[in-house]
Structure formats: structure tokens, C-alpha cells
């Protein structure tokens, strides 16, 4: 005869089990939080290693060459790009002494009155964006004065027949050059110029940058795609390949972010039209999952199955747009692209999973997307990705004199280059992945494409 269980003992057992599970879960959560904090501190340590190496071997130059232990300048004179790019990362990390060092270098030596032809796009996202973030985070109006001076010197690029900017401009004479440009360089100016208008009350910056975007958008094909190259004087496309990689990527990013930062419905309308075309003609659901390939801008016919480190920004944009399902699916493949070779190559063929371009130049986009997805989902899988990214960087790219790019992710041969975006973007996004949630407020700011936070401090 089987005895019935004692009801009192059963209830007591259940309550004891629940109590034990609660204590175990609290302990597990506490251990997880401690581990995350340790990882955040580890990223800060690696940042300080990169920064101290710059200060020791390349102080005052644009960037560090970490194998030879020397400095490198983009042009004939330095714009102290590494301090400018890294400054807001230091503030977010709470690195007070390092921020003081960077600020001193910037304010002591940064001068835009130079007879030098510069690339408008890179100077805008790194220098103008960096100055605006520095002003908003630090409060020193000298940063804003420098931003206004720089923006005024860049304005001549918009004086083309179409209003789309030329490639470059001489900062002293205003002479422009380069009538062949691309959607990224044309459409990735709005956050910087637009926020400068909001901060100064001078509407010319917003109007010039917005006209460039509208003119570019108006020249998309009937099926809603843009090409890779366009003549800014005639408005004719010189390369008709559409994709999400370099030369197009941040154009799409800024359509969405300009809507989020400025509440301008024109940008929302353009973004919504573009994402429909992207989903229809570039998205590629394969046996290995979701990818985004290359297509003819007029026919939508798929041209190739190329995807790379720069394309890996798109899960972040999808997540920011609220499309978490697609963002998760694409990020899963972006992570596979990283894991397969221990670190991601510049470009692969996702149909064959073979490397097309083997270099890794310390790019941030894969890490950026993991950060955005963790921010919006709190799924610990993205923390696990972050640990892999961090360990890979330390294992394959760290040197005695900083961090070095890889000539090949297959051989792991290093190259003598540590671009400023490694401190501005790669290590910033890696840190924010592990940092306390309140470190940033995604409701009141957006990151520009160089990861400089721009805050909506205006009505």
C-alpha cells in the first residue's frame, strides 16, 4: 500500500527549494555582475595601454605606429586626431587624468588655419563630431569655438551645382576638389552639421547638410536603391552597385539617426523608404542564415555575396530601428565571421565563407552591433560575444607599444597601424557593452558614425 505524502512536509519542501533557488539565483546574479565589472575594468586597462603608448611614442601626431614606435600624420601637419577621437571615450570611462592630457594636447596645438586639402568626410566625423561631443561632455566653450571654425572652413564643399559636397576642401583657401563621391561621404554629415546649428542658432549648417542628403535621395533608382559612386556636379551615377558596405554604409545609418536626433519627419520618410528597398533587394536568406549582399541599383539583381567588417554595423541600425529579430539573425552571422578566423577579415564571400580581403584594421562595427543588441535585449549572449572580442584583440593585436592592425587574419601577421578610431569606437563600444547601464542614455543621444555621442540638449 502506497502512503499518501504528508501535505505539510510537501509544502515545506517546496518552500525550502524556492528559498534555496532564490539565494542561488541572487548569488549567480551577483557573480555575473562582478564578472561584468571586471571585464569593463579590463577594457579600460587596454585603453590606457593604447593611450599611454600613443603618449610615449607618438604624442602630438595624428596616430601611433605600434610596431615601429613612431607617430603618423594624415597630412603635412598634425590635427592630433587620436586625442580628439579618444577624448569623449576617456570621459565615459572616467579616466580623468588621461582626459586632461588629451584636452591639453587639443587646446594647445589644434589649429585649422592650414593650407591643406582635407577629406571632408573623415574630418567631419572625427574632428567636428569629436569637438561637439567634447563641448557637450566637458562644457568648455573653446571646443564649440573650434567646431564653428572648422565647420565654416568646410562649408565650401557644398558649393557644387547639385549641393552634394565635393570630396575635399583646402581649410585655408576654401578651394574644393573631387567631384566623384559616394553616398557615405555625402550623407554622413547631418548629425555633426545639424547639431552645430542647434547649438549655435546658425541654421546654415543644418540646411547645407540636409540639402545634400535630399539631393542624394532624390537620385535613387525607381526601386529605391543608391549606387556606390556619383558625380556631385552632374548628379550622374558612376558606379551602380548597391550594398551596405564602405562608401554607402553610414548614409543609411544617418537617415535613421537624423530622425531620432532632430525629429525631422523628412528623414523618417527617407529612412522608411530605404529600409523597404534594402529588405527587398539586399537581404539574402541563405542556408547559413541572414546576410545582406550586393545588387544592381536599377534592376535589384544580385551581383555578389560579399559581406565584411564594415557591413557589420547593420545589426546595430536594425536594433535601433526596433527590428530585433533581423538584428539578432544578422549579428549571429557577423559573430560567426569573427569566430571562424579568430578575428574578422575585412571582407568575405558568405556563399562560400572564403576570405576576399584578409586584413583586420581594428574595426569596431561587429562589437558595436553586439553592444546595441545587449542594450536593447539584455541577452547575456552578447556579453559572451564581448568576451570573445576582447580576448581576440589582446591575443592577436596587442603589442608592447599599443595595438596593431592585422595584415591577414589567416596568418595573424601584424601591420604598423593603430588608427584613432580604435580608441574612439572599438574600445568605447567594448567598454559600454560591460559598463553600467546608466553610463549613457540612449533616449537623449545618438552616436555619430565615429562613436562620438551627440546629446539632444535643445528643444
C-alpha angles and dihedrals in degrees: 000000000000115000119226113244117259105257093211093052091046093053091046091051092050092049092049091049092050091049092050091048091049092051091046092049092048090050091047091049091049092050091048092051090049091050092050091050090051090051091050090052090048091055089051089052091052090047090053090050090055093044096046089049089053091049092049100044108018108023111160094015127105096248146356127253098210100194099049094032094231138120129256131203126199093216138014090288132033126257091189089239097171095056090043094048094043100045099089091043088058091051093050090048092048092240097153100171094046090049090053090052092049094046092051091052092048098047095040098051113015110113125158097189091101131133091233132125107227135186105255096210099053094041090050099049096040106032106023093039091046093050093050092050091046091053093048095046100036101031097218107140090210087078090055092047090053091048092053091047092051095045092051090053091050096049096089089071088075093059095096122122090256099039090241108128127256118240096253148005137201105243093213105037101028092230112153132212140183118053093188110081139148140234094263094054092042099042102037099077103075101089093051100040093036095052090047088058090050092049096045105029091236104130096191093087093053093044095049094047094044093049089054091055094046092048091051093046091049089060097056116118125267089263092054103256132126129212132235100253135027137178106240092203099051100022090229120141114240096182119034100191116119124200142130097256134095118328092029108034105090093043088074092041092055095048090064097037093048089057091048094047102039104024087227106158092206090069092048091052092049092047094049091051092047096048090053090055092044092053092047102044110018103036111094120191105201137169087267093052137258121349135157117229139180126280141177107265093223104040102025089227112153111250102181145344096238120146131162154160094299093049088057090082091077100081086060091053092046090051091048088052090053096250095128095160095060091038091056093046095050094043089054089061093042088057091047088054088055097044097047093069098022088253131029124271122223092251140359139181101243093198092064099017089230124143117253098174113020103194128107113200096186093271120181106205099097090050091044091058093049089052093052093047092049090048092054101035107026086216108159090216087083091054087055089052088051092055090052092050092049095047091047093052092049094045100046108020109032117105135173088261102044132290125322133205118239122244087203132012087203098058095022090224109165127229128211098252138102108171120205092248089071087072096032098048119001098052093033094057091042090053094046090052088065100027125103112283093243093059088096135016110221090189093067104033146037130206117238116226090272089054094252107149114233115194126211096234095153133078 
